[in-house]
Amino acid sequence: MDPSALEKLLAAGQDNLMLRFGLGNAYLKQGDYTRAIDQLRAALRHDPAHSASHKLLGKALAAAGRQAEAIAAYEDGIRNAEARGDIQAAKEMKVFLKRLQTAPQP
């Protein structure tokens, strides 16, 4: 999805978890990691335990080369997902976390 349509909704006063998550996802797909990170953090302010936002935040941080922050995002996401019983999201984030932790650091 084109983020400009979602940005218009935000500018019109709509601000909710799914709008911020959608913007974060759209920016991530475009490779605009800074905006993706900002929007996903905003989504997590709406719901700090939203598993999908944690997963995408970790992915965006990793893509931006911010490995330590990505690891922290995944660890937080795993804790929240497990607390909510979102086992599949926790498993996925554990795989991403392990990849980051074993990847050679620049």
ROTIKOL-669891 format. One record per residue: residue in three letters; x, y, z of N, C-alpha, C in turn; residue number from 0. Coordinates in Angstrom, 3 decimals. Each point is the difference from the previous one (the first is absolute). Example, Ala and Ser with C-alpha at 12.3 -4.5 7.8 and 13.67 -1.06 7.14 Angstrom:
<nodes>
> miro/n_px/n_py/n_pz/ca_px/ca_py/ca_pz/c_px/c_py/c_pz/keza
> ALA/13.190/-5.690/7.800/-0.890/1.190/0.000/0.900/1.200/0.000/0
> SER/-0.350/1.050/-0.720/0.820/1.190/0.060/-0.770/1.090/0.730/1
</nodes>
This chain:
<nodes>
> miro/n_px/n_py/n_pz/ca_px/ca_py/ca_pz/c_px/c_py/c_pz/keza
> MET/0.840/-1.191/0.000/-0.840/1.191/0.000/0.878/1.246/0.000/0
> ASP/-0.452/1.009/-0.676/0.687/1.279/-0.061/-0.177/0.720/1.343/1
> PRO/1.106/0.349/0.660/-0.135/0.651/1.298/-0.675/1.371/-0.055/2
> SER/-0.027/0.642/-1.158/-0.586/1.347/-0.062/-1.493/-0.025/0.345/3
> ALA/-0.710/-1.043/-0.406/-1.428/-0.099/0.335/-0.180/-0.146/1.509/4
> LEU/0.860/-0.782/0.618/-0.072/-0.170/1.454/0.427/1.271/0.729/5
> GLU/0.991/0.693/-0.546/0.445/1.264/0.601/-1.141/1.025/-0.004/6
> LYS/-0.812/-0.025/-1.063/-1.149/0.916/-0.070/-0.987/-0.285/1.123/7
> LEU/-0.232/-1.277/0.286/-0.894/-0.364/1.105/0.561/0.498/1.326/8
> LEU/1.292/-0.148/0.173/0.647/0.464/1.224/-0.111/1.516/0.111/9
> ALA/0.240/0.697/-1.099/-0.093/1.466/-0.015/-1.422/0.472/0.273/10
> ALA/-0.991/-0.828/-0.362/-1.409/0.359/0.219/-0.433/-0.259/1.445/11
> GLY/0.918/-0.473/0.825/-0.320/-0.175/1.412/-0.188/-1.431/0.449/12
> GLN/0.044/-0.932/-0.944/-0.089/-1.400/0.414/1.365/-0.448/0.501/13
> ASP/0.000/-0.665/1.126/1.251/-0.515/0.545/-0.338/-1.224/0.836/14
> ASN/0.350/-1.164/-0.515/-0.280/-1.223/0.736/1.065/-1.042/-0.323/15
> LEU/-0.074/-1.084/0.700/0.977/-1.065/-0.142/0.125/-0.477/-1.448/16
> MET/-1.111/-0.329/-0.619/0.064/-0.583/-1.343/0.479/0.999/-1.051/17
> LEU/-0.325/1.261/0.164/0.490/1.014/-0.940/1.516/0.126/0.118/18
> ARG/0.492/0.075/1.223/1.453/0.117/0.200/0.728/-1.266/-0.458/19
> PHE/-0.592/-1.162/0.291/0.587/-1.260/-0.446/0.038/-0.048/-1.530/20
> GLY/-1.088/0.399/-0.640/-0.065/0.024/-1.461/1.031/0.934/-0.605/21
> LEU/0.171/1.161/0.615/1.022/0.941/-0.476/1.400/-0.585/0.166/22
> GLY/0.244/-0.594/1.158/1.309/-0.612/0.235/0.297/-1.077/-1.019/23
> ASN/-0.981/-0.830/-0.276/0.157/-1.075/-0.975/0.233/0.561/-1.403/24
> ALA/-0.761/1.020/-0.372/0.161/0.612/-1.322/1.392/0.612/-0.166/25
> TYR/0.459/0.727/1.015/1.336/0.599/-0.083/1.093/-1.074/-0.015/26
> LEU/-0.198/-1.062/0.760/0.978/-1.085/0.005/0.110/-0.614/-1.391/27
> LYS/-1.130/-0.242/-0.647/0.005/-0.570/-1.347/0.684/0.922/-1.004/28
> GLN/-0.060/1.311/0.228/0.666/0.959/-0.890/1.486/0.165/0.315/29
> GLY/0.438/-0.579/1.121/1.394/0.141/0.399/0.284/1.275/0.769/30
> ASP/-1.048/0.691/0.440/0.161/1.218/0.808/-0.028/-0.418/1.472/31
> TYR/1.145/-0.503/0.471/0.062/-0.619/1.319/-0.213/0.993/1.136/32
> THR/0.480/1.209/-0.137/-0.171/0.991/1.061/-1.475/0.293/0.235/33
> ARG/-0.738/0.236/-1.066/-1.439/0.252/0.149/-0.729/-1.244/0.494/34
> ALA/0.403/-1.158/-0.485/-0.621/-1.248/0.455/0.182/-0.154/1.509/35
> ILE/1.203/0.228/0.473/0.303/-0.118/1.434/-0.854/0.975/0.795/36
> ASP/-0.071/1.242/-0.451/-0.805/1.011/0.698/-1.466/-0.419/0.088/37
> GLN/-0.547/-0.487/-1.104/-1.419/-0.379/-0.020/-0.263/-1.244/0.841/38
> LEU/0.905/-0.948/-0.020/-0.194/-1.219/0.789/0.137/0.289/1.490/39
> ARG/0.880/0.916/0.345/0.076/0.406/1.416/-1.279/0.721/0.417/40
> ALA/-0.566/0.788/-0.900/-1.280/0.660/0.280/-1.105/-1.042/0.162/41
> ALA/0.018/-1.045/-0.814/-0.992/-1.074/0.133/0.109/-0.648/1.374/42
> LEU/1.230/-0.213/0.460/0.202/-0.629/1.299/-0.402/0.905/1.162/43
> ARG/-0.049/1.301/-0.238/-0.532/0.896/1.043/-1.504/-0.222/0.156/44
> HIS/-0.669/-0.381/-1.084/-1.431/-0.309/0.070/-0.235/-1.338/0.698/45
> ASP/0.859/-0.984/-0.275/-0.120/-1.323/0.621/1.407/-0.571/0.152/46
> PRO/0.595/0.170/1.191/1.377/-0.455/0.221/0.214/-1.505/-0.164/47
> ALA/-1.063/-0.768/-0.065/0.136/-1.449/-0.126/-0.375/-0.518/-1.383/48
> HIS/-0.148/0.881/-0.995/-0.406/-0.422/-1.345/1.151/-0.743/-0.673/49
> SER/-0.145/-1.308/-0.088/1.074/-0.874/-0.497/0.478/0.366/-1.406/50
> ALA/-0.932/0.251/-0.893/0.380/0.299/-1.388/0.828/1.282/-0.085/51
> SER/-0.308/0.981/0.827/0.784/1.242/-0.004/1.410/-0.249/0.518/52
> HIS/0.136/-0.814/1.028/1.335/-0.342/0.513/0.807/-0.710/-1.083/53
> LYS/-0.642/-0.936/-0.687/0.696/-0.776/-1.032/0.494/0.915/-1.123/54
> LEU/-0.874/0.884/-0.483/0.418/0.907/-1.078/1.018/1.027/0.476/55
> LEU/-0.129/0.444/1.255/0.978/0.949/0.537/1.382/-0.641/0.015/56
> GLY/0.077/-1.232/0.474/1.285/-0.702/-0.013/0.558/-0.125/-1.407/57
> LYS/-0.870/-0.322/-0.937/0.423/-0.144/-1.401/0.510/1.333/-0.559/58
> ALA/-0.712/1.084/0.287/0.407/1.324/-0.497/1.318/0.438/0.627/59
> LEU/0.149/-0.231/1.291/1.247/0.376/0.682/1.177/-0.804/-0.557/60
> ALA/-0.219/-1.286/-0.220/1.066/-0.838/-0.562/0.366/0.474/-1.402/61
> ALA/-1.000/0.313/-0.807/0.255/0.466/-1.367/0.746/1.326/-0.006/62
> ALA/-0.226/0.798/1.039/0.679/1.294/0.113/1.401/-0.141/0.596/63
> GLY/0.405/-1.230/0.295/1.332/-0.231/0.559/0.100/0.277/1.483/64
> ARG/-1.132/0.074/0.662/-0.033/0.305/1.437/-0.239/-1.299/0.778/65
> GLN/1.018/-0.884/-0.051/-0.127/-1.357/0.516/-0.360/-0.046/1.489/66
> ALA/0.662/0.772/0.827/-0.271/-0.051/1.440/-1.449/0.386/0.296/67
> GLU/-0.492/1.020/-0.694/-1.393/0.414/0.195/-0.963/-1.062/-0.531/68
> ALA/0.369/-0.639/-1.103/-0.843/-1.058/-0.565/-0.088/-1.176/0.968/69
> ILE/1.124/-0.365/0.583/0.014/-1.094/0.978/-0.908/0.352/1.181/70
> ALA/0.105/1.219/0.499/-0.848/0.430/1.120/-1.478/-0.017/-0.385/71
> ALA/-0.311/0.418/-1.231/-1.393/0.009/-0.461/-0.545/-1.422/-0.075/72
> TYR/0.793/-0.923/-0.523/-0.441/-1.390/-0.079/-0.166/-0.596/1.401/73
> GLU/0.951/0.269/0.891/-0.109/-0.543/1.359/-1.258/0.510/0.698/74
> ASP/-0.274/1.285/-0.145/-1.214/0.575/0.577/-1.240/-0.609/-0.657/75
> GLY/0.041/-0.138/-1.305/-1.116/-0.582/-0.732/-0.277/-1.438/0.409/76
> ILE/1.047/-0.767/0.196/-0.156/-1.396/0.421/-0.673/-0.063/1.371/77
> ARG/0.472/0.822/0.934/-0.613/0.042/1.342/-1.486/0.331/-0.091/78
> ASN/-0.323/1.022/-0.777/-1.396/0.418/-0.139/-0.843/-1.059/-0.701/79
> ALA/0.539/-0.599/-1.047/-0.747/-1.021/-0.740/-0.276/-1.210/0.888/80
> GLU/1.005/-0.424/0.747/-0.193/-1.147/0.888/-1.015/0.318/1.091/81
> ALA/0.037/1.218/0.525/-0.952/0.396/1.041/-1.429/0.007/-0.537/82
> ARG/-0.157/0.313/-1.261/-1.325/0.029/-0.635/-0.426/-1.355/-0.540/83
> GLY/0.912/-0.948/0.005/-0.312/-1.309/-0.559/0.127/-0.053/-1.510/84
> ASP/0.684/0.978/-0.576/0.211/0.057/-1.447/1.263/-0.796/-0.335/85
> ILE/-0.132/-1.314/0.077/1.142/-0.897/-0.106/0.677/0.071/-1.371/86
> GLN/-0.787/0.091/-1.071/0.579/0.044/-1.347/0.880/1.241/-0.178/87
> ALA/-0.490/1.152/0.433/0.796/1.230/-0.117/1.273/-0.115/0.830/88
> ALA/-0.095/-0.568/1.185/1.184/-0.177/0.850/1.020/-0.903/-0.693/89
> LYS/-0.466/-1.095/-0.615/0.907/-0.913/-0.704/0.707/0.713/-1.149/90
> GLU/-0.763/0.765/-0.769/0.599/0.713/-1.133/1.060/0.988/0.473/91
> MET/-0.331/0.749/1.046/0.969/0.985/0.501/1.231/-0.676/0.587/92
> LYS/-0.154/-1.180/0.586/1.161/-0.737/0.517/0.937/-0.389/-1.135/93
> VAL/-0.564/-0.386/-1.138/0.827/-0.341/-1.164/0.758/1.240/-0.482/94
> PHE/-0.704/1.123/-0.130/0.649/1.244/-0.447/1.071/0.435/0.996/95
> LEU/-0.299/-0.128/1.288/0.943/0.379/1.051/1.256/-0.853/-0.086/96
> LYS/-0.168/-1.299/-0.155/1.155/-0.893/-0.080/0.875/0.349/-1.200/97
> ARG/-0.635/0.316/-1.137/0.768/0.390/-1.187/0.832/1.247/0.272/98
> LEU/-0.603/0.969/0.682/0.738/1.243/0.301/1.153/-0.270/0.955/99
> GLN/-0.245/-0.834/0.992/1.008/-0.253/1.009/1.181/-0.811/-0.541/100
> THR/-0.247/-0.785/-1.038/1.083/-0.824/-0.560/0.631/0.612/-1.255/101
> ALA/-0.575/1.073/-0.497/0.548/0.648/-1.197/1.293/0.737/0.358/102
> PRO/0.965/-0.019/-0.911/1.227/0.765/0.236/-0.311/1.482/0.096/103
> GLN/0.589/0.648/0.982/-0.222/1.431/0.185/1.011/0.791/-0.819/104
> PRO/-0.452/1.093/-0.629/0.911/0.810/-0.839/1.034/0.716/0.840/105
</nodes>
